[in-house]
Amino acid sequence: MNPHDVFEIDRQRKAAAEKKAKDEQIAVNAYHRLFKSEDGQIVITDLDHAFRMSQPAFEQATGYNATAAAIRDGQRGVLLYIFKQLRRPCQGDANVEVKPKVIK
């Protein structure tokens, strides 16, 4: 492998990492736009109640049911992921390409 190949591989890795970071930021911005709206807050509250976010996955009252507990834990996992995305900062609008200014 010649040195030029190493630099090309490095450039490709950096480009892939930048694209991944930009795609993740686009998603985070979308989460903020959606769930910070009035309708989004209504949906979050409804999901919280429907999937009992504040309650443990394992309930002693109904006896130990591993399948039911796993289902509840999975449902809570989706909400935890949404909340995690909303804790990440909304950094500008990653959906808009910034074009460099041309100075004549």
TAWO-V587160 format. One record per residue. N is the residue number from 1. D_LAST is the distance of its C-alpha to the last C-alpha in Angstrom with 2 decimals. Layout:
N:D_LAST
N:D_LAST
This chain:
1:42.06
2:39.46
3:36.95
4:34.07
5:36.02
6:36.43
7:32.71
8:32.13
9:34.89
10:33.48
11:30.02
12:31.80
13:33.90
14:30.99
15:29.21
16:32.55
17:33.10
18:29.69
19:30.40
20:33.89
21:32.74
22:30.21
23:32.95
24:35.39
25:33.11
26:32.61
27:36.42
28:36.94
29:34.64
30:36.62
31:39.88
32:38.79
33:37.79
34:41.04
35:43.60
36:42.36
37:42.77
38:46.13
39:47.15
40:46.11
41:48.34
42:51.20
43:50.77
44:50.69
45:53.83
46:55.54
47:54.71
48:55.94
49:59.25
50:59.64
51:59.16
52:60.77
53:57.98
54:59.96
55:63.11
56:64.02
57:63.87
58:67.50
59:70.05
60:73.56
61:74.95
62:74.55
63:75.59
64:73.48
65:71.66
66:69.14
67:67.58
68:67.05
69:65.68
70:63.21
71:62.02
72:61.60
73:59.77
74:57.35
75:56.74
76:56.11
77:53.72
78:51.42
79:51.37
80:50.84
81:47.79
82:46.36
83:47.06
84:45.46
85:42.24
86:42.31
87:42.75
88:39.49
89:36.49
90:34.24
91:30.78
92:28.07
93:27.82
94:27.65
95:27.80
96:24.15
97:21.46
98:18.59
99:15.35
100:12.64
101:9.59
102:6.35
103:3.78
104:0.00
